[in-house]
Amino acid sequence: MASILAHRTLSGVQQVSDWGTQRQKALVLTGQHVITDTEVQLYKRVLQQMGFDIQLSRYAETSSQLRPKQGMSGVNLLLCLSSSETSCLRRVPFSQLQGHQRVNLLPKMMKAFSDAGSGLCHMFTHKALADSKIPMRFYSCASTQDQGSTGATSLTKPIAPPQAPGAVVNVYILVTSFEPLTSFLHNSIVLSTNGERGQPNRLENLRPEVLGYPASYQDMIGHIKRIIGDVLQAAASTYEKDQTIERCLLCYQLLTFTLLFNTSLTPTIIQVDTDWTFPALNDKTFDQKITRDLMLEDMLHFLLKSQTILSSVTNAVSKEGNGYTTILGVSLSEDDQLLLLQFYEQMKLPGPFQLLHPNTTLCSSSIPYGVIDDLFVKTACYYNHRTAKELSLASTGHSHNFLSKENVIAKCADSQLRQIYTDPPLSMTPPFDPRVKEYRVEVPFDTVMIRIRPEPLSSNCRIHLDEHHGPSMANLPIGLGQSRISILLTDGGESEVVMAIYTLHVFRESRPSLPMFGDHVMCSFTQECSLLVQPDRSCGLEPFNKSQNPPQPCRSGDKPGRWVVPCLSCLDNRTCDWREIVWQPDNCYYPLIDHLQLQKCMADRKLLFIGDSTNRGMMYFLMERVNTSLKDWEKAHDTLIYNNLNGGQTLISYSYFPQFWLEANQRPTFTESLEKLLDRSRPLLNSKQTVLVVGGVQWLNTKHLRVIRETLKRKGLNNILVVVKSLGMGFHLLVDGVRSLKLREIQDLYMENQNLISIAKKYGFEVIDTFSITMGRYKEFLQGRCACHFHEVEKRVSSKTSFDLKTKDNKTRSAGAGPNTAVAWDHRSKSLSYKVKGPVNQVYSEILLSRLCPDINT
């Protein structure tokens, strides 16, 4: 049989031979898919690898390649993605397609499983099927409301899994021809049991006892194939003579059959979708997209590799001339010749697809040759010795690398990523390519967090985000400005050797700002409407009414206030110049201390800071303001002492608290940390010349305030100036690896902060209310998992160009240049400094300075 087919000269496929020698062109209609969608990227990547030139368009009506009366001129492959199918069915002249042109839609199959109303499958509106005994619910096709205008069901349309006993199984079908009917079953499935969310799996892993099927595995798989095959055959026989629907020779159709298993011997088809859909999988973990993308890649390789082989075969045999129109006594049209040869080549291809129809159970009986269907059955029987298991073992591995984490071979053979999945989808520059390791990404201001899951090319490789033992998938906060996401790909062994590192350089834009050129109004706000920390107060922009009374200097650091910004209209925050935003306390102002005044104020003083990184950010801002530049900086998580500040006249010491990375029984207590800081900063004066600044994001409570008062009294330091940095915004995002606060908890935190301020003032402490300041600008955090940092430190390296006048004997001269003098430029002299950035941090840090120097400008 194989030799007969391989040596026939099929004259009707001469056009396919011509196609094989030319550059191929694919048109992808994306519909509502954005260009950054991983499915669009997958089609581009795979088709480019297979030698296609690719053109993208939204709909058939907007494509220059699909003009009326011109058909699909110059296009070899048309892919109509979800939400563009209706456009394709309306615009594409399927009956006029040539033998080398392929579309991912079969109009008659789409019609058979379309919704005739209330989910009734259109095929059951025909009298021939009205009394059908097929185990399929008549109302199992998606309704128009569920479909929208696409003609295909949504990826996320839920189908409730059954309660035990029983299971729901999604199986995935590729129909490669409608007349005669040929179809294949993909080895990937989705299994849902006991009312739980579905999991991706493989057909060979199905167990009858899990499905409640009272027979053997072979019987079960045979039963699944027979039921689906009967449904497809019924649809084909019903519509094959329907001349109102155009025939498409090399078109194909993706179908999803959802089967319900219970204790009955016969499973029931409860849903049919005219696409590959994955409603039971968890979309939050990208399981839907990853499973679909991998299977689509399988499908492209299966269809297009067979067409490439078909081209080479027809090129070879066409040299013999004198084409045949009959094979084994069966008269074949040119179309039938092409379909038979395509089927022959597909049956030879290894991969995750196994034959569904024609039915090979007829192989044991004598098959007469009389019609084209008999030749397809004979061809299928010839290759039937390759069982589903053998086909699976011969698989190219496109679809199920990720499905089974067990029995992993130790070696990570291909240390590349297949794709980087993100939510929201990121537009990477350059576009993702497994061979490219660095990308740049820009995201808008409102994108404060992304969910990311890189997928390796080989299942034996492992993924870690940001660090060697980081998660493979995570929610990551995206601070303003530059940030970096590192993707480590390791070999999967015990030592986790890093095989490759991919890097995303992410830039998050500042709040969109409209410069003020003309008339504007002043607007104010205390909180965003997207995070109502104080439900009883207004949110968003409102007109700002400036007090008519002359402003007075604020007498405390916790004065209530609001953010004030110039806008064209307080009804639209897009009309504001956010570069000019200021913090305005009610009925007073905080004096800005200039450099010389600050140095004088800080002379002969010692400032002690205890707290977390937000406290440390205020400390470094103060150091930079006093010295006009910051020469020393580090992310210290222990105790630091700086005694070179202000020309040696000011000492600053710092202790990190709490040390959350240590085990609870190993962490120093607040009392221990405070006493250690005091002891290492001695000698200390019991006066305002000694300042203790304490606080952080959200760890400080009234017990700590009591400890401060008791410790200072015990140490004879009860007259020093204590400044409490209150709580601040942070931990409001659902980020992996850190705690996350719900809205109610944030509202409670505000009340706790008010109580903290009240107790601190009762003890005679100064307070800087950072919670009220950060509350309205909670989206403007910078780098860090907590989304609580409103400062960052930038390293600055400046080259100082200098030169030495040297003689030829290399001795430095102090006189002018003489004839034996060489001018040597020394570019190695570099000055390293740091800059504390962050406008929100600057506001409450300046308030701190004004409270440390209250007598200036008063």
JORA-V461611 format. One record per helix or strand. SS is the DSSP state (A for helix, B for strand). FROM is the first residue (numbers start at 1). TO is the last residue. Records with the same first field share a line. If there is no record, write none. Layout:
BEGIN
SS = FROM-TO / FROM-TO
END
This chain:
BEGIN
A = 2-6 / 11-20 / 38-49 / 60-62 / 85-91 / 94-96 / 107-112 / 122-125 / 127-130 / 144-147 / 203-205 / 208-211 / 217-239 / 283-285 / 287-320 / 334-348 / 360-364 / 372-382 / 388-393 / 573-575 / 578-580 / 595-602 / 613-627 / 664-666 / 670-680 / 702-714 / 743-762 / 770-775 / 778-780 / 839-852
B = 24-29 / 52-57 / 77-80 / 102-103 / 115-115 / 121-121 / 136-136 / 141-141 / 167-177 / 182-193 / 199-202 / 253-261 / 268-273 / 326-327 / 330-331 / 353-357 / 417-423 / 428-429 / 438-443 / 449-456 / 462-465 / 473-477 / 481-490 / 498-508 / 521-525 / 542-543 / 552-553 / 561-567 / 576-576 / 582-585 / 588-589 / 605-611 / 630-630 / 639-645 / 650-656 / 690-695 / 721-725 / 766-768 / 792-799 / 802-807 / 812-812 / 821-826 / 830-837
END
